[in-house]
Amino acid sequence: MAREFTSVGVVGLGTMGAGIVEVFARNGVNVVAVEISDAALERGQANLTGSTDRAVAKGKLAEADRDALLGRVTFAVGLDALHSVDLVIEAVPEHLDLKQRIFAELDRVCKPEAILATNTSSLSVTEISVATARPNQVIGIHFFNPAPVMKLVEVVRTVVTSADVVADVEALCARLGKVDVTINDRAGFIANALLFGYLNHAVGMFEARYASREDIDAAMKLGCGLPMGPLALMDLIGLDTAYEILDTMYRRGGRDRRHAPVPLLKQMVTAGLLGRKSGRGFYTYERPGSPKVVPDEQTPAAAESALADGASGISKVGVVGSGTMATGIIEVFAKAGYEVVSVTRGAEKSAKVCEAVKTSLNKGVVRGKLSEADRDAALGRINWSATLEHLADVDLVVEAVVEELSVKKALFASLDEICKPGVVLATTTSSLPVIEVAMATQRPADVVGLHFFNPAPIMPLVEIVRTIRTSAETTATARAVCAALGKTGVVCGDRSGFIVNALLFPYLNDAVRMLEASYSTADDIDHAMKLGCGYPMGPFELLDVVGLDVSLAIQRELYLELREPGFAPAPLLEHLVTAGYLGRKAGRGFRDHTRR
Ligand SMILES: NC(=O)c1ccc[n+]([C@@H]2O[C@H](COP(=O)([O-])OP(=O)(O)OC[C@H]3O[C@@H](n4cnc5c(N)ncnc54)[C@H](O)[C@@H]3O)[C@@H](O)[C@H]2O)c1
């Protein structure tokens, strides 16, 4: 029989603590919520009432249930109020000495059978436990932010945590409607170990002005389907907390440079820019604690978008290539009202592309997303050709031929001869340096990358890659074109992986390393990222969909360009590719797809 927890204590009512109080009280458990001072207690109470009021306003919680929930919570200053609770969860700032002091005090105050739990994200639960005389009753219960929403709880057992305590806490998680994964005590556990390298990398991109905060966040939301971008997530986590987590992970996790906090973080924390909780972090919020972003000096100016609108004098577009991307891009432009010249290497290929575009447009009609008249009009706007000379009068060329530098360079040299002056020449390359193709022409200022995502008619994101020679006007035109296509264009520098792949693939590679180290299973890792961080797919599901060979190639490119030791492809990934386990397309990758 699992132990009954009738009352629990929560220490620290900040970002996490207030949410944890809400989780327990919502599920009928009485909570003693403690803070360090009257002022902090008041802020904690406000955090809880703010969150429950928002739930009522959204219709997710009845008023009577809110009142009952709040009625289950007793507030107090100081740990003495926790003398009779069955379980305590500590959620104070991420400092080992502070947590150790609190655990020593809890050990003194709480009844002997009480379980003492920490919500630490990165500190050693073992080190915290030895501050007490009952380390076998100390455990990590790591909730995710926002605690009332995120389904996952990581239950962290140390080498001395008793099996009964683990089982009791697992049963409690189930009662709270949470899904738990039980793991050993390692820096960052599953989710943060995979998440924080990515978050820090995104902050580094922002610090280096590689892309704007809006563009970095939009890229990851729209390119990967994440619930929020990395910088908005940093603001939600709290920059002080994120700094401490990174710092601990750097020290505990093998001094991986990717966890060394980006210097900008320390500056922001010192300046009091802590994220949502202080009203300002990467973004500015309506007031401290508010989730609502308000414009500030970094918000893209209206004038800038007006410039983009004016910059587009484009009506006729050439698309070169006959593969999946070219086919999708032809459809996207034709549907958006542009006249399109499709150039392939022969009539046979043109016929195939034409068929594919028709099939895709017909699907739109069947699904009620496109009228028959609009389909016919779109098809009527496409001219099929097998000679580049037909691009003499287009305003924009989008190249989507094979991913080989020599082929692309030769094509751009020809386009330079054929196209009229002032035309924007775009490449859809996902891995080659755009500057290389730009320099194959006499007009590098007019060359830009337009990295569409597959399938182009569906994916809402386009990465606009500007080289050091791309003119501001070309970039503005590219932005305007993306907007006219109904896509979100994000502007970034000409570096391997642009924004999305550079941030996504090292994280996937890290997940492979974690599996390789036998820290957890593919299922638990996938679960952790989906339920703890809201990812639409776990890393192994995604790797199997993308293809392990494709993933390995991207990861190799990133490693070769950035020489970051942490980006070196995981040996397990290399072995699976060598073995022909390439993912879904091969019937087997990380999982066997032949058996259902
Ligand atoms: N922020 C996140 O996204 C997140 C997610 C999961 C876990 N965590 C972990 O949760 C813990 C708390 O992080 P947070 O982001 O909620 O921090 P926070 O700064 O928002 O809140 C910490 C709270 O602890 C209180 N406090 C400080 N000393 C205290 C004491 N001696 N006694 C009682 N209360 C005290 C502070 O007044 C503050 O209200 C950390 O260990 C963190 O790593 C954070």
The ligand as an ORCA input file, in Angstrom:
! r2SCAN-3c Opt
* xyz 0 1
  N      12.187     28.165    -13.074
  C      12.045     26.991    -13.640
  O      11.648     26.901    -14.799
  C      12.339     25.732    -12.849
  C      11.820     24.522    -13.314
  C      12.018     23.371    -12.545
  C      12.759     23.441    -11.372
  N      13.277     24.640    -10.967
  C      14.009     24.663     -9.675
  O      13.119     25.103     -8.680
  C      13.833     25.801     -7.663
  C      13.221     27.183     -7.490
  O      13.388     27.919     -8.702
  P      12.433     29.150     -9.074
  O      12.670     29.418    -10.497
  O      11.091     28.877     -8.595
  O      13.107     30.322     -8.195
  P      12.472     31.727     -7.787
  O      13.628     32.638     -7.618
  O      11.387     32.113     -8.711
  O      11.814     31.416     -6.357
  C      12.547     31.049     -5.217
  C      11.735     31.418     -3.985
  O      12.392     30.914     -2.820
  C      12.235     31.824     -1.780
  N      13.266     31.589     -0.757
  C      14.562     31.927     -0.777
  N      15.154     31.515      0.369
  C      14.202     30.925      1.126
  C      14.212     30.321      2.413
  N      15.323     30.245      3.140
  N      13.056     29.823      2.883
  C      11.918     29.885      2.174
  N      11.864     30.450      0.929
  C      13.004     30.956      0.419
  C      12.374     33.176     -2.473
  O      11.805     34.208     -1.687
  C      11.614     32.922     -3.779
  O      10.261     33.257     -3.666
  C      15.277     25.826     -8.106
  O      15.961     24.749     -7.512
  C      15.173     25.616     -9.601
  O      16.319     25.055    -10.152
  C      13.049     25.784    -11.663
*
